[in-house]
Amino acid sequence: MTKRDKRYVIIGNGVAGTTAAETLRKLDPNCGIHMLTNEPYPLYNRVSLPRFLQGVIGEQKVMMHDFAWHEQRAIHLVTESMVTGVATEERVVVTDRGEHLPYDALLVATGGWANPLRVPGAEETKHIYNFVTLDDARTIIARMQESRTAVAYGGSFIAYELCDGFARRKLDTTWIMRGPWWLRTCLDRDGGEVVDTIARKFGVEVIHSDEMEAVVPRHGVPGYVKTKKGHQIQADLIGVGLGISLNTAILEQAPVQVRKGILVNEYLEANVPGVYAAGDVAEFFDPTIVQHHIMGTWDNALAHGRIAGANMAGGHQAYVAVPTYTSPLFDVNIAVIGTAESNNPEVEQIARREPGEKGHENYRKLFFRENKLVGVLMIGSPKGRKKLVEVVKSQQLIETAAEREALLTLK
Ligand SMILES: Cc1cc2nc3c(=O)[nH]c(=O)nc-3n(C[C@H](O)[C@H](O)[C@H](O)COP(=O)(O)OP(=O)(O)OC[C@H]3O[C@@H](n4cnc5c(N)ncnc54)[C@H](O)[C@@H]3O)c2cc1C
């Protein structure tokens, strides 16, 4: 490296960080790239973890890159290294190994840690798991193989993925959620019913509007779970999906603006020169809805990685993609496009429920803001998804009830 070569540091080697590193290498063949992660692995696909958990794919299908991939691109990947702080004035990143890494531009792509279960009995009981990392998946699989009963706890995607994994591995599965239905920030009662029916067909017992009060251990492993409404549910293991807390703590001593996530503009730049954020941890300005928001999806993190890499290398690209999330939902699909917020009073919503394939129902919900389609949620048939993404992207005015109804049935 000559004196004039740029030094880039990337914290986090998920899809956002790794894509940024790859982009930087393409745009700047001589630069130095350091990518740090506390995990022991090169990039793996978190989206594949549920299928690994279910036993549908093996671990090799989860891995995306090996160490050689990084060496070939002269991306210096440092695993099992936790960043503890950033001195933005001196432009230096500090790790728990005592390293001090200087940078010209820094990308924070640290995602989030899963929130643990905090109820009496939980701390002293084994076999209570979050589900975010490859190591989580490995540990849960090992425990599933010696278990008969399981509880999944939570009302969002991760709890559902756990529940699906338990049910497919033929464990007696109970799914407890605090909300009146699954995904309460996007769905409504009707959509919730559609999901419950699918889950019950898979043999899952679903409990709504209830909370875990305590875990009652037997010899250090879960005996049963007690809920506030008086249920007592036997569980050999407990899977917890109670959201994630974004990993912003490393910036506590830095003058970088942080709200829920790291606040960045549409170029993914923070308020401090040379600092960028991408992926789950970025609270980014979205020109489509003229607001900052957070989006915990693979496609969003990947696209952020590309834009952040390009801009760190001297570009000036804005992030204007429509975020999408697609996932299997037991044996159907769910897709979320754009921003689907049921609780936002500024957003108008319409929904439709109709018979679908495999004896299930299709459910579609549309979200409008200032007469523009800003979000879509689809359960069941994915037909029409691509066209709806285009409508969200186009920002066209959709003013009449007939136009809106047409979008509900668009195939
Ligand atoms: C089980 C599961 C299923 C999912 N399914 C889907 C799906 O179907 N569709 C979809 O769109 N999305 C899905 N997601 C979400 C998607 O995987 C994430 O949005 C995406 O992976 C985020 O990528 P990222 O690069 O922003 O962060 P991450 O992948 O979280 O990577 C951040 C990395 O930074 C590391 N790190 C954090 N702090 C530090 C530090 N201080 N020092 C060093 N390293 C640090 C972390 O350990 C981690 O390795 C799923 C997520 C999970 C967990």
The ligand as a MOL file (V3000), in Angstrom:
LIG
                    3D

  0  0  0     0  0            999 V3000
M  V30 BEGIN CTAB
M  V30 COUNTS 53 58 0 0 0
M  V30 BEGIN ATOM
M  V30 1 C -33.4730 -16.2170 11.4650 0
M  V30 2 C -33.5950 -15.0350 10.5460 0
M  V30 3 C -34.3870 -15.1270 9.3990 0
M  V30 4 C -34.4810 -14.0450 8.5370 0
M  V30 5 N -35.2640 -14.1620 7.4150 0
M  V30 6 C -35.3370 -13.1500 6.5560 0
M  V30 7 C -36.1000 -13.2610 5.3430 0
M  V30 8 O -36.7420 -14.2940 5.0900 0
M  V30 9 N -36.1000 -12.2120 4.4750 0
M  V30 10 C -35.4080 -11.0580 4.7510 0
M  V30 11 O -35.4290 -10.1240 3.9370 0
M  V30 12 N -34.6950 -10.9070 5.8950 0
M  V30 13 C -34.6450 -11.9190 6.7960 0
M  V30 14 N -33.9120 -11.7750 7.9490 0
M  V30 15 C -33.2680 -10.4810 8.2290 0
M  V30 16 C -31.9380 -10.3680 7.4860 0
M  V30 17 O -31.1920 -11.5400 7.6690 0
M  V30 18 C -31.1770 -9.1490 8.0040 0
M  V30 19 O -31.9580 -8.0080 7.7170 0
M  V30 20 C -29.8060 -8.9860 7.3770 0
M  V30 21 O -29.0570 -10.1640 7.4700 0
M  V30 22 C -29.0630 -7.8360 8.0460 0
M  V30 23 O -27.7640 -7.7600 7.5580 0
M  V30 24 P -26.7210 -6.7190 8.1890 0
M  V30 25 O -25.4790 -6.9020 7.3760 0
M  V30 26 O -27.3190 -5.3860 8.3030 0
M  V30 27 O -26.4820 -7.1950 9.6910 0
M  V30 28 P -26.0790 -8.5850 10.3240 0
M  V30 29 O -26.2720 -9.7140 9.3970 0
M  V30 30 O -26.7640 -8.6270 11.6440 0
M  V30 31 O -24.4970 -8.4770 10.5540 0
M  V30 32 C -23.9350 -7.6750 11.5420 0
M  V30 33 C -22.6770 -8.3400 12.0510 0
M  V30 34 O -21.9660 -7.4250 12.8550 0
M  V30 35 C -21.5000 -8.0910 14.0050 0
M  V30 36 N -21.2480 -7.0900 15.0600 0
M  V30 37 C -22.1610 -6.3900 15.7620 0
M  V30 38 N -21.5660 -5.5540 16.6290 0
M  V30 39 C -20.2370 -5.7520 16.4880 0
M  V30 40 C -19.1060 -5.1910 17.1190 0
M  V30 41 N -19.2000 -4.2590 18.0670 0
M  V30 42 N -17.8860 -5.6220 16.7340 0
M  V30 43 C -17.7450 -6.5670 15.7710 0
M  V30 44 N -18.7970 -7.1230 15.1240 0
M  V30 45 C -20.0320 -6.7140 15.4810 0
M  V30 46 C -22.6220 -9.0570 14.3230 0
M  V30 47 O -22.2360 -10.0930 15.1740 0
M  V30 48 C -22.9570 -9.5550 12.9380 0
M  V30 49 O -22.1330 -10.6110 12.5590 0
M  V30 50 C -33.7940 -12.8440 8.8310 0
M  V30 51 C -32.9910 -12.7500 9.9880 0
M  V30 52 C -32.8900 -13.8420 10.8290 0
M  V30 53 C -32.0270 -13.7420 12.0710 0
M  V30 END ATOM
M  V30 BEGIN BOND
M  V30 1 1 1 2
M  V30 2 1 2 3
M  V30 3 2 2 52
M  V30 4 2 3 4
M  V30 5 1 4 5
M  V30 6 1 4 50
M  V30 7 2 5 6
M  V30 8 1 6 7
M  V30 9 1 6 13
M  V30 10 2 7 8
M  V30 11 1 7 9
M  V30 12 1 9 10
M  V30 13 2 10 11
M  V30 14 1 10 12
M  V30 15 2 12 13
M  V30 16 1 13 14
M  V30 17 1 14 15
M  V30 18 1 14 50
M  V30 19 1 15 16
M  V30 20 1 16 17
M  V30 21 1 16 18
M  V30 22 1 18 19
M  V30 23 1 18 20
M  V30 24 1 20 21
M  V30 25 1 20 22
M  V30 26 1 22 23
M  V30 27 1 23 24
M  V30 28 2 24 25
M  V30 29 1 24 26
M  V30 30 1 24 27
M  V30 31 1 27 28
M  V30 32 2 28 29
M  V30 33 1 28 30
M  V30 34 1 28 31
M  V30 35 1 31 32
M  V30 36 1 32 33
M  V30 37 1 33 34
M  V30 38 1 33 48
M  V30 39 1 34 35
M  V30 40 1 35 36
M  V30 41 1 35 46
M  V30 42 1 36 37
M  V30 43 1 36 45
M  V30 44 2 37 38
M  V30 45 1 38 39
M  V30 46 1 39 40
M  V30 47 2 39 45
M  V30 48 1 40 41
M  V30 49 2 40 42
M  V30 50 1 42 43
M  V30 51 2 43 44
M  V30 52 1 44 45
M  V30 53 1 46 47
M  V30 54 1 46 48
M  V30 55 1 48 49
M  V30 56 2 50 51
M  V30 57 1 51 52
M  V30 58 1 52 53
M  V30 END BOND
M  V30 END CTAB
M  END
